Amino acid sequence: MAELGNRYHEFRRRHPDAEVEFADAIEELLTDAGVTFDRVVARVKTWRSLKDKARRTREDGTPSYPEPWTDIHDVVGVRVTVFHSTEIPRAVDTLTESFTVRRSVDKTAETRIAGSFGYGSHHLVLAVDETAHEAVELDAYTGMTFEVQIRTVLQHAWAEFEHDIRYKSGVDGIDPRVDRAFTLAAGLIELADQQFDQIAAIQGAEVDAADDVELTPETLPGVLAVVGGTRYPRPRSDDYPWLNQLLAANGITTVGQLRRLLTAADVDAVRHAMAYRYRPGQVRLIDDLLLARFGEKHIERTGETGRRPGQRPGRLRRRLKALRANMP
């Protein structure tokens, strides 16, 4: 246990901002892939929690984690909540294409196969490998394994409340009526998630896509559906103002100008040059198209924008280098 404590405290000393760095990296990755999510939260286990887990034993008395620092995979844990369940497989695909997969478990499918309602989530155990650096800025954590839980906001609410009642109430034994109520609530949540999925599938409105129509954050979703088609995932609604800002900063303010940016040949050239490990979302693709067309000027015009403006110029320059090396 002393060795585990030394490794844990050394890790915390070397990486005091691990929670922020993992959350930022996963959020950036999902945003680039056009995954519509509610939020990304990361945490590092407390020493007390890690120590308690390391002491667990199997039925035969042997340690559950013989080498706890490497056998316990959730020293760093990330939770992703999405608005509807059709986004879960897209988030899973994006993450598994960007990291080495140690384990992938669909808890929702497990409960469905068992013919019951209950905890819904997709759990991934991922490792930061050498090639992940192209997609995320976690090179300081190369070789480290971490856990990701992906679930809808409704599944998350159910799981958090259920956990509080069962494990934090301090009461021995749960009233059968509570078990029944949780089961009923889980069934209702599954039905609600299905309705959210249906809403997501039929959303969208007809828009005027004439060339002289001005672009705005409100019209961009519909315009992109008409001009760019549905091959590339839509971003979260609060990303459209930033996307409109990126376009306007480079003088692209009308539907016609957007059409000329999104030509099939240019899109194919950028996709080939960037060799995306996941299908890029609309924001990432357009950002790269602007970078390919305007180069350093795009960085000068938009480098101080976005959620993390301090990191954006460096990221853009790395992407520009890849574009220049691989564009025909």
N, C-alpha and C positions, 0 to 999 in steps of 0.2 A: 504493500500500500504506500510505502514511503516513496518508492520509485514512481508510482503513478502520480502522487502528489507533486513530486519534483517536475515531472513532464507537464502536468496540467498548469502549474503556476508559471513555468517557463513559457508555455504557449500564451498564457494571458499577458505575460510581460512583453513578449515580442509582438503580440497582436491585440492591443487594447481596443481596437475598433473593429474586431472581427464581425460583430453583428451587423454594423453599418456596411462594411465592405461586401459581405455576402448578400445582404438585402439589396444593395445597389446593383450588384452584378446580375442577380437573378431578375430584378425588375427591368434592367436595361435589356437583357436578353429577351424577355417575354414581350417587351414593348417593340423591339426590333422585329420580332416574329409576328406582330399584330395580334397577340393574344389579348383578349379583353378580360382584364382581371380587376378585382376590387382593391386588394392590397397585398404586399409582400412584407412579411415580418420574419426577422431572424433572431435567434437567441443562442447564447453559449451556456451549456449546463453549468450550474453552480458546482463548486467543489463538493458540497454536501450531497447533492443529487448524484454526481458522478461516483462518489465513494459508495453511496448506498447501492447503486446499480452494480458496481464492481464486486460487491460482497454477495451477490445472489448466487445460489447453488442449484444444481439439478436435483432430481429426486434421489439420485444415488450419492449425493453429497459432494460431487465434484463441482468445481467452479463453472458457472455459466459462461464466464468470460476469462479464460485462462491467461490471455494477454490483453488486459482491459483497455489499454490505450489504443490498440489496433482493432480489438474485437468489438468494442462499443462504437457504433457508427454514428450516433447522434450527439457527439460532443458539440457539434454545430448543427442546429436544426433550423429549417426554413419552412414557413407555412405560407402557402399561396391560396387566397380565396378568390373565387370567380363568381360571376353573377348567375350563370346557368351551366348545366352539366356538360353541354356540348363543347365548352371551352376546355374541359379537363383533358380529353385526349390530345388536343392541340398543344396544351402546356406540357403534357407528358412527352409528346413527340419532340418538341423543341429542346427540352432538357436532356432527353436521352440521346439526341443527336449532337449535343454539345459537351457531354461529359461521358466518362466511362461508367456503365451501369453495373452496379454490384447486385442490386435486387430491385424488383418491381412488383408490387402487390396491389391489386385492385380490391380494396376492402368492400366497396359497394357491390361488386360482382360476387364476392364471397357470401355476403348476407343474402343476396338474391338467389344464389344457388342453394343456400340452406333453407330457402323458403321463408325467410323472416325479414323483419325490418330492423334497422339499427344503425350502427356507426357506418357512415359513408365517407370514404376518402380514398385517394390513391397515394400510396407510399412509395417513394423512390429512395434507394441508397446509391449515391453517386460519388465518384472520385474525380478529383481535379487532375487531369493528365496533362502532358506536355502540349498536346494539340488544342486543349481547351483555351489556351491563351489568346487564340485568334478571335474567339467569340466573347470571352469575358476577361476582365482584368483581375484574375485571382492567382497570378503567377507566384505570389508569396506563399500559397497554400498547396503547391504542387505535391501530389501524392496523398493529400488528405482526403478522407472520406467524410461525407456529411449526408444528412437525411432531409428529404423534402416531403411535406404533406400537401396535397392539393385537394381542395374540396370547395363546394359551393358555400355561399354565405349562410344559407339555411342549414346545410349540414354542419357548418362550424358552430352556429348558435346551438343546435341540438347537442352536439358533442361536448361543448363547454359547459352547458347547463347540466347535462347528465353526469359529467365528471365531477362537478361541484357537489351534486347531490349524493353520488355513490361513494366518493373517495375523500371528500373534505368535510362532510357533515359530522363525522365522529360518531355516527349512530351505528350500532351493531345490527345488521340485518335491515333490509329495505321492505317497507310495506308492499305487499303484492299489488295493491292499487296503484302504487307509484310505477312499478314495472309495467303494468298494463297501460298506464297513461303515457309512458315513454314510447311504448310500442305503437300506440295509436298516433302519437305525435310524429314518429318517424315515418309512418305510412302517409300522413298528411303532407309531410315535407317532401317525400318522394313525388307525390302527386303535384305539389306546387312547383317542384323543379321541372317536371315534365311540361307544365304549362309555360314556364319561363322559356324552355327550349322551343316550344311551338311559337311563342311570341318572337323569339330571336330569328326563327326560320322565315317568318312572314313579314318581318319589319322591312322598311324601305318605302320611299315615296317617289312618285314621278317628278322629275325636275326638267326644267328647260335647259338643254345642253347646247344651245346655240353658241357659236364661237364668240360673240360679243358680250355674253353674260359675264358679269363680274363674279369673281370667286370670293366667298365669305366662309367663316367657320360653319355657318348654318347650312350653306349649299354644298360645301365640299363632299359630304358623305354621298349625296345623291349624284353629284357630278362625277365623282370617281367611280361610282358603280356603272355609270353610262360610258365614260371615257376609258376607264381602265379595266372594266369587267370585274368579275368576281374571283379571279385567279389568286389575288393577294389579299390576305386577311385585313379586315378593317381595324383601325385602332380604337382605343377607348374614346368616348365622346369628348373628354377634356383634352385630348391630344390634337383635335382639329384646329383650335386657335393657334397652336404652335406650328402646325403644318402650314396653315395659311400664312403665318409670319415668315417661315422659311421661303415660301414661294414668292411672297411680296417683296422680300429683301432682295431677290434676284430679278425683280421686274416682271414676274409671272402673276398677272392679276385677272386674266380672263380665261374662259374655257378654251378658246382657240390656242392660246399660248401653252396651256396645260396639255392639250392634245399633242402639240409639237414636241413637248418634253417627253411624253410617254409613247414615243413611237416603238413599234415592236422590235426594230433593229437595235435601238439604243437600250431598251430593256434587256434584250438577250445579251448584248455586249457587256452590260454591267453585271448581269447575273453570272456570266462566264468568268469575268475578271475577278469578282469577289468570291466565287465558289462557296456560296452560303452553305452552312451545315444544316440549315433549316430553311423553310420557305419564308422569305422576308415579308413583313407586313408593309402596308402602303407607306407609312411614314419612313421606315428604313429605306425602302426602295427609292422613293422620291428624293430623300436626302442624298443618297448615293448618285442618283441621276444628276442632281444639281452639282454635286461635287465633281462628277466626271465632266460636266459642261463648263463650269466656272472655276474649278480648281481652287487656288489660294484665295480668290476673291470671295468664294462661298464661305470659306473659313473666316475671313475678315468680317463678312457681313453677318454671320450667324454664330460665330464661335462662342459668344458670350450669352447664348440663349439656352433654353431647355431646363430640365430639372437639375442638372449638375454642370453648370457652365464652366466651372473650374477644370473639369476633366474633358470637356468636349473638344477643345482645339487639338489636344494630343491625339484623341481618338480619330478625329477627322484627318489629321496628317498621316496617321498609319493607314487609314483606308485609302487616302489619295495615293499613297505610295503603291499600294496593291493595284489600284486602278491603272496607274501609269505603267506599271510593269506588265500588266496582262491585257490591257485594251488593245484591239487591233489598230 
